[in-house]
Amino acid sequence: MKPAPFEYFAPTDIEEALELLGRGGDVKVLAGGQSLVPAMSFRLATPEAIVDLNGIRDRDRVAIDGDELVVGMLARHRALETSAVPGAVGALLVDTARLVGHLPIRVRGTFSGSLAHADPAAEWPMLALALDASILARSAAGSRVIAAADFFEGPFTTALREDEIITEVRLLLLPDAGTAVLEQSRTAGDFATVAVVAVVIVTDGTVSYARVAAAGVEGRPVRFADAESLLLGRRPEPEVFAEAGRVAAESIDPLSDATASADYRRHLVEVLVRRALDQARSRLAV
């Protein structure tokens, strides 16, 4: 099939793009287009107009600002995969990016676009949740910062308003952390059946900071707060990680679909949380 007819706009600055969005109607923003264009081709999406952001310059940066990493709205998956961001979070970005689709998708698709699309099985929303991302959203009326914990509302649904664009995302760098991401999918490059990311900091022999999140489990990325609480103040040992995996698995109401049953997803969560925590511990800075 071919897309339904639509108007096409190619603004050269962010103010023009925001003005176009502010006119109202069914308008979609195009960045990488790796989700939007196929949806339009199958007429699952039939926008009246497209606002193509790719003509806006200097919005693809990936840069360190103090203790945060700033990811611009047009930063591609490939830029994160090949970035020189130091430390554990830099390694986590590389590892996560390599799980995103295939190379042509990573060359075109954007980090911010993935967050805005909010596919429950996508890797970047899970990582944003685990790293307590701050998401800067702008409209013609002004800007606001949305915490990742408040951003993802359900399948393909976010707190982003129709007239807003994600202009940058800020991620905590956590230089003393150990990190890991693991994924089970049907084939390489496929969306995750279940993916898990773990971030831990150990101080004086016990866990002082823990973040564990998953994708592909429920209708939005999930953080395992109970498992995180269990880890705090405990020694980073296999038995503790196994217990955290069990707690994480018990806390979810997993999806059941043609890819995997709810029981299988629950099993994957238990196994992948345990393994991700163990791998994160092994990567702690010494």
N, C-alpha and C positions, 0 to 999 in steps of 0.2 A: 504493500500500500504506500501511498504518498501522503505527506502531511496535508492537513486542511489549509486553505489559504490563510495567510497572516501578514501583518505589516512588520517590516524589519527596520530597526533603528541601530545605528552604530555610533554611539556617543564617543567623544574623545576626552572627556573628563568626567569625574564622578558627579559633579553638580548637575551636568546635563542628564546623566543616567537617572539620578534621583528625581529630577523634574519630570522625566518621562514616566517613571513609575508612579509618581504622585498624581498623574492624570486619572488614575483609576481604570477600571475595566480588567479583563482577563489578560494580564501582561506577565510574561515569564522572562526571567533573567538567564542569559546564556553566558557561561564561562567556558568550561570544557565541553559541555554538551554530551557527555558520555551516557548520561541517564535521560536527559530531556529529549535529545534527537531521536533515539529509538522509540520513546513513548509517543512522540509526535508522528513518527512513521507508521505506528500501529493505531494511531488516532486514539490512544489512551489519554493523550493530552492534546487539546485543540485550542491553544491560546489565540487571542485576537492579535497580539503583537509580541515581538521578541525584542528585547534590549540586549544587544551583544556588547559585553564588557571588554572584549579583547583589544579594542582600540585605545583603551585607557593605559597610559604609560606609568611606569614606576610603581606598579601595584603588585609586583610578583616577588617582593623581597622576602628573604628568610634571614633574619638578623637577630643578634643578641642585644637586649636592652636591660642592663642590670642583671637581675636574677630570673629574667623571663626571656623566652624565645618569641619573637614576633613573626607571624606568618601572614603575608599579605593576601589579599583576596584572590589574586591570580597566580599564586604559587602552585605549581603543578606537583602531582604526586612524585614525578621523577626528580624534581628539585630537592625534595625531602629525602629521596632514596640516595641521592648523590651528594647530599649536603656535607659540609665539614663542621657541623655542630659538634663541639667536644663533649666528652663525658657519656654517662649512662643514657641520658635522654636522647642524645644524638644517635647513639647506637640503636635505641628503641625506635626512633623515627625511621632509620634505615631498614630495620627488620620488619617493621609494620608496613612500610611502603612496598616492600617486595611481595607482600601478600595481596596487594591490591591489583586485581585483574591481570592483564598481560601488558607487555611493554607499550604497545600503541595506546592503550587506555591510560597508562601512567604518564605518558608524554603529553596528553591532552587534558585529562581530568584534573580538577583542582581540589585542594584540601578543603577550602571553604565551601565549595560546591557540594562535597560529600556531606559536610555537616548540615547544610541547608536541605539537602535531599532526604537525609535521615532514614536511610534504609536500615532496618533493624539488624541486618546481617553484615553491615559495612564495618570496616576496621577503624576508620578515623573517628567516628563518634564515640566508640568505646575508648580510644586513647584519650580523646579530649576530656571525657568524664574522669578517667583515671588520673590525669594530670591537672585536674581542677582548672580547666581552660576558662579564660575570660573572652567572651565573644562580643566584639564591637559591632553594633548594628547601627546603620545610618539611614535616615530618610530626609526628605526635603525640610522637614520640621525640626530636625535635630538628631542627636545620637544618644545611644544608651549602651550600657554594658550588661550582658546577660551571662550569668554563670552557667557553665555546662550542665550543672545539676538541675537547672531550671529550664534549659533550652529544649531538650528532647521530650516531647509530650506523648508520642505514640508512633505507630507505623507511618513514615513519610510525613510526620506532623511535628512542627516545632513552634517555639514562641515567637519566631520571626513574623512580623506583620507583612502584609502584601506590598506595602510601599517601602520596605526596608531591604538593604543589602548588607551582607557581612563584609566589612571593609578590612578587618584584620582579626586575628586570633592570637591570644597570648597564652603561652604554656609555661608552667614552672620548670626550671632547669634541674633543680635537685641534684647538685654535683656529687653528693655523698651517697646517692641511691644505687641500688642494684635493680635492674629492670629485665623483664622478659615478656615476650609475646608468643603464644602458641595457638595454632589453628588446626581444626579438623574440617576438611571440605571434601566434596565428592571427587573433584579433580583440581589440579593446579590452576590457579587463577579464578576459580569459582568463588562465589560468595561463601562465607563461613557457615558450616552447619553449627559449629560453636567455635568461638575464638575467645581467648582469655589474655588479659594483660595484667602483670603484677609489678608493683613498685614497692621496694622495701628499703628502709634505712635502719641500720643496727648501731646502737650506741652502748658502749660498755657491755657488750655481749648480749644485749636483749633488743628486741624490735622496738624502735621508737617511732616509726612512721610506716604505715602500710596502706596501699591502695590496690584493690583487686576489682577488675571490671570485666564484663563479658559482652559479646555480640552474638546474635543468632539465637538467643535464648527466649526472650520475650518480645513484645512489640516495640521495644526501644532498648538502647543499651542499658545495662544494669550494673550497679556497684554493689558489692557484697559487704555492706556495713557491718553485719554481725561477724563475718569472718575476719574483717579488719580489726574489730575490737578484740576478738579472741587472740590475735597475734600480738597485740601491744603488751609490752612487758615480759614477753615469753622469749625463750632462747630459740634461735632460728634452726630448729632441728626437724628431721623428717617426720617424727610423730606429730609435732605441732602443725606442720604443713598438711599432713593427712587429715587431721582434725578440722582444719580450716576448710579443706575441700569438702568434707562431709557437711559442715555447717552451711557452706555456700550452696550446695546441692539441695539441701532441705529448705532453703529460703526462697526458692523460685517457683514460679508457675509456668513451666516451659511450654513452648509451642509444640504442636504435633502436626506434621504435614507430610507431603509425599517424599520429602528428603529424609526425615527422621522422626521417630516417635518421641513423645514427651519423656518417656522413661530413658530412651537412649541419650537424649540431650541432658537429662539430669546426671546420667552416668558420666558423660563427657565433661560436664562442669566439675564434678568431683575429681576426676583424673587430671584434667588440664590445670585446675587451680593448684593442685598439689605439685605438679611438675613445673608450672610457671614460677611458683614461689621458690622451689628448690633451685631453679636456674637463675632466678634473680639473686638469691643468696650467693651463688657461686660467682656472680659478676660484681659483687660489692667491691668498691675501691678499698685497697689495702695499703 
